[in-house]
Amino acid sequence: MKNLDAYKLFFGSLANPNRLRILNSLRDESRNVTELCKATGFEQTMVSHNLKRLEKCGMVFAEQKGKNRYYSINKATIKPLMKMIDAHMQKYCCKIIGNKQK
């Protein structure tokens, strides 16, 4: 497969629980690193490191506002994708998890 490395990069970015938590924190509003630290409970270095990967993959965008950089989720592709993933998980994956917990 020609784009296997791109697939690995993309899905690896989404599969990381820390990056996924950051993406979910950005679904409804832009935030700076300090705000993301408060929302996720992560340290600044972890947030910054993961934002760098998300930004490289085009999953988040940064905008300079005064002294701070505000990050927002890619509204054209990632936000709708996450909404589709949520629907899929509710229909299929949550049932599997629920059955395993019984």
NORQUI-V45535 format. One record per backbone hydrogen bond with DSSP energy under -1.0 kcal/mol. CO is the residue of the C=O (numbers start at 1). NH is the residue of the N-H. Records with the same first field share a line. If there is no record, write none. Layout:
CO: NH + NH
//
This chain:
1: 4
3: 7
4: 8
5: 9
6: 10
7: 11
8: 12
9: 13
10: 14
11: 15
12: 16
16: 20
17: 21
18: 22
19: 23
20: 24
21: 25
31: 71
32: 36
33: 37
34: 38
35: 39
36: 40
37: 41
43: 47
44: 48
45: 49
46: 50
47: 51
48: 52
49: 53
50: 54
51: 55
52: 56
53: 57
54: 59 + 60
55: 58
59: 74
61: 72
63: 70
65: 68
68: 65
70: 63
71: 31
72: 61
74: 79
77: 81
78: 82
79: 83
80: 84
81: 85
82: 86
83: 87
84: 88
85: 89
86: 90
87: 91
88: 92
89: 94
92: 96
93: 97
94: 98
95: 99
96: 100
97: 101
//
